[in-house]
Structure formats: structure tokens, C-alpha cells
Amino acid sequence: MRTCSSTFRATSLEILKNLAIGNGGTHFIRCIRSDLEDTPRCFYREIVKQQIRALAVLDTAKARRHGYPYRIPFQEFLRR
């Protein structure tokens, strides 16, 4: 039985693999939805907070502020 997160992960990796072929790199854009009903001028603070936590936006910002602006290749990580 596959969980929703494992299905999402597998789909995301497949998309990334397809995007990375031929363009030399991959960039990420994190989209945050302000509501779930697509209602104009509607903003649900709790939904936005939940998405920011799930996408690790704050953790990424903190890591970059502390001098870790990018991910090193795995082999370089092992070497260090």
C-alpha cells in the first residue's frame, strides 16, 4: 500500500528527472496557496503556515543564513 507522500515523492522525482535532461540544471519554485477553494481575496493563515512547514521554507532560510547556501554533491559530502 503506497502512501500519499510516497506517491508524491515518486512523481516528483520522475518530473525532476525529465526536467533535468538537456537543460543542465534544475530550479525549484515553491508555490503556496492562500486558500483551498480558489476564492478571490481569501487568505487562511493556518493553511499557509502548514504549507510553509511542509516545504521547510523556514529551515531552508535559516540554513542559508548560517552559511549553507547550496547543497554539495554527495561524494563531496563523503570526502569531507
MODELLER restraints for C-alpha pairs under 7 A, 6 or more apart:
rsr = mdl.restraints
at = mdl.atoms
rsr.add(forms.Gaussian(group=physical.xy_distance, feature=features.Distance(at['CA:19:A'], at['CA:26:A']), mean=6.93, stdev=0.5))
rsr.add(forms.Gaussian(group=physical.xy_distance, feature=features.Distance(at['CA:20:A'], at['CA:26:A']), mean=5.76, stdev=0.5))
rsr.add(forms.Gaussian(group=physical.xy_distance, feature=features.Distance(at['CA:32:A'], at['CA:48:A']), mean=6.56, stdev=0.5))
rsr.add(forms.Gaussian(group=physical.xy_distance, feature=features.Distance(at['CA:32:A'], at['CA:51:A']), mean=6.56, stdev=0.5))
rsr.add(forms.Gaussian(group=physical.xy_distance, feature=features.Distance(at['CA:33:A'], at['CA:48:A']), mean=6.63, stdev=0.5))
rsr.add(forms.Gaussian(group=physical.xy_distance, feature=features.Distance(at['CA:34:A'], at['CA:42:A']), mean=6.87, stdev=0.5))
rsr.add(forms.Gaussian(group=physical.xy_distance, feature=features.Distance(at['CA:34:A'], at['CA:43:A']), mean=4.87, stdev=0.5))
rsr.add(forms.Gaussian(group=physical.xy_distance, feature=features.Distance(at['CA:34:A'], at['CA:44:A']), mean=5.80, stdev=0.5))
rsr.add(forms.Gaussian(group=physical.xy_distance, feature=features.Distance(at['CA:34:A'], at['CA:47:A']), mean=6.81, stdev=0.5))
rsr.add(forms.Gaussian(group=physical.xy_distance, feature=features.Distance(at['CA:34:A'], at['CA:48:A']), mean=5.86, stdev=0.5))
rsr.add(forms.Gaussian(group=physical.xy_distance, feature=features.Distance(at['CA:35:A'], at['CA:42:A']), mean=6.37, stdev=0.5))
rsr.add(forms.Gaussian(group=physical.xy_distance, feature=features.Distance(at['CA:35:A'], at['CA:43:A']), mean=5.72, stdev=0.5))
rsr.add(forms.Gaussian(group=physical.xy_distance, feature=features.Distance(at['CA:35:A'], at['CA:44:A']), mean=5.68, stdev=0.5))
rsr.add(forms.Gaussian(group=physical.xy_distance, feature=features.Distance(at['CA:35:A'], at['CA:47:A']), mean=6.80, stdev=0.5))
